[in-house]
Structures are given as C-alpha cells and as structure tokens.
C-alpha cells in the first residue's frame, strides 16, 4: 500500500456533480484495500460499516459524528474505472458538504 496523509487526500480530492473523487493510486489487493480504508477512516474520524465486495469494486458506509458534523456517505473503490470516491447519502448531504468536511477535518 502506498502510504498517504490527510494532506494527500485533501490535495487530491475533487468535487464532481454527484461525488467527491479522491485521485490517488488504488490499492492493489484486498488486504491493501482494507488497510487503505482503515487509514482513511482513522485520518478523518469515520466509522466503517456495511462493507461490500464485488468482482472489481469495494464499497462501504462511512459515518462521522464530530462536534456539529454528522453525516454518512458511501466510500467506493472501483478497479474497472480506476477510481476512489465518496457519494453522499440522503437528501441533506451533498458532494460539497463532503468536500468541506475533508478540507476542515
């Protein structure tokens, strides 16, 4: 697994219409994916649940509850399209809110 820092995530996060893409190298194995996700969650104070593996994808529900911030989003890693992204869940969340959280965490 290529090590990364909170600053790496913040510098490589890009807001799209429906998600926040994290433009870093994808983990190469299931174990490295699990390590990447655990490190990401630790850096940004997310709790991880509802993990799901597919043939060429991983996704999980990540939740944060710190100070006045509380939201859930889907963390997606997909090897077919070579991307990592966060998708908002619910009508009260948006890609902009996720991006702001990542930048201020």
Steps between C-alpha positions, in 0.01 A plus 500: 500500500629842408502707823291815497427787735199714574663770289528258204126433516419870532722596207365224275129532582292630208131586519287360220128538440408194709813411697841595633772317312827424676765490231758274662642166389264212564598228745611190312362215715205439735731521803650827381149630434398419856814674630435804278140527620599463866765771466256730318236451770751562776629821341151646453326355808261281302351179630470222245204264449308304239803405292431329170738338252429443132713355223672832433370731771483565872253724672416582858289735706709756686354713776636794691369668808735766626401830661210632292571281198310177446453330167530175313638432155607207288870442448552329165816348355462367147781344303311484170479880474811545719338739747439566868209722594253599771128525422257686724213309656168669558357827388674711764847411376686617193840452340583856610426415865725193481777704336474773768519236771813343349665841471421602858557167680 
